[in-house]
Amino acid sequence: MSINPEQTIKFSPMHRLQWEEAQQKNVILYPEGMVELNQSSAEILKLCDGTRTLGQIVRDLEQKFATAGLVDDITAFLEVALKNGWIQQN
Amino acid sequence: MAGSNKINITPPRWLLAELTYACPLQCPYCANPIDYAKHQSELDTDDWKRVLTQARKMGAVQLGFSGGEPLTRKDLPELVKHARDLGYYSNLITSGYGLTEEKIVQLKDVGLDHIQVSIQASSQELNDHLAGTESFQHKKDVAHLIKKHGYPMVLCVVIHRENIHQMPQILEMAEELGADYLELANTQYYGWAHANRDLLLPTKEQFEQAEQIAQAFKEKVAGKMKIYYVVPDFYEDRPKACMNGWGTTFLTIAPDGVALPCHSARELPGLDCPNVKDYSIEQIWNESKAFNFFRGFEWMKEPCSSCDEKEKDFGGCRCQAYLLSGDMYAADPVCSKSPNHHVIQEAIDSAKASALADNEKPLIFRNSKNSRLLS
């Protein structure tokens, strides 16, 4: 599964992304399960709001963290996210 | 932890709220205790709200509203709303009996996240026989409505000797109903299932055949449907890591407010399980005798205490050790290292003999009359 660069990405309505105060972590919640996220994964997923494409997500994060060259890491993570059903495109 | 008395207590993550023992169904493998009819009292709405608030504060995030049939509680929408406000990810674990489209919409509006609906078999005749209630068509209608209103849906089918031959049809049914998750729960032999074990336990050949069919289907539906396969531990060499370790992750609150480290723990002697009417969840989780009883490894006997796999499976299930060997400190007899392991083969042989007998005794259905007779 790969990310279509032309299409926007949105977080799956079948999952919930939320900050867990007790764990001091963002987590993905779904039936019978929970995935704990590190900070960078959470930052990427928060931008999957159905308005941005892959390129825009990369640009926004590079700007936010004043860095460059994030495209490979972000693409790799989003492919995992797509495979797991955490995000959707169309 | 061996050699140290200080046990690191992790906070609860999963809360199972058994709102009631009342249920219109009579499944003969129900996980409720055999003597449930003795425990008639139920927590009120404020008690449940306090429990939800306190457990959430400690870090519980996955919440199951269960029973009995949780829909029999009139205050369910109020509790679901309270749970959503607190940030729980909440699940309604239901037979589907009594669930209407209006209720499905209402629960969605107050923040219910997903629904797990049980179906007993893939045919009306067997489903209605096992449930002790005419419910098959209604359950299927309910499943379609759950999907229509955008919930993630878990379809749960408990597998045993009466329905294991329907595995291909059960899988087809799950696909037709649009289940996002299919839980194929091989019966665990506690409570009512323990009482009916001779009639429910399939043969090893039946298990293996069914598992193969399920495995092939899993690959076919990958990406569309996830399958949770609850292993039939009687045919394993090693016990399950029950509850992910005692008092580490799971908290069950029974209808009358008794707090349990697992939903079967009521059957164990001498735990003095505390009630949420008397103590806070924090006191119960951290300080109570019951929740500390099997924490860590100090309580273990041989062969568990020197076993190099003890940190993986925690000696297996305490309730199963007690039910099958009479000793709740013993290794789970499922383990091939257990000196009591022979009881598993005896159970398998006994079930096989029962299946071949001309006059097989009938299933004991889960209802208040039988509960009083048996306890």
HADDOCK unambig.tbl for C-alpha pairs under 7 A between the chains (distance, minus, plus):
assign (segid A and resid 14 and name CA) (segid B and resid 152 and name CA) 5.67 0.50 0.50
assign (segid A and resid 22 and name CA) (segid B and resid 58 and name CA) 6.68 0.50 0.50
assign (segid A and resid 22 and name CA) (segid B and resid 59 and name CA) 5.01 0.50 0.50
assign (segid A and resid 29 and name CA) (segid B and resid 89 and name CA) 6.78 0.50 0.50
assign (segid A and resid 31 and name CA) (segid B and resid 114 and name CA) 6.80 0.50 0.50
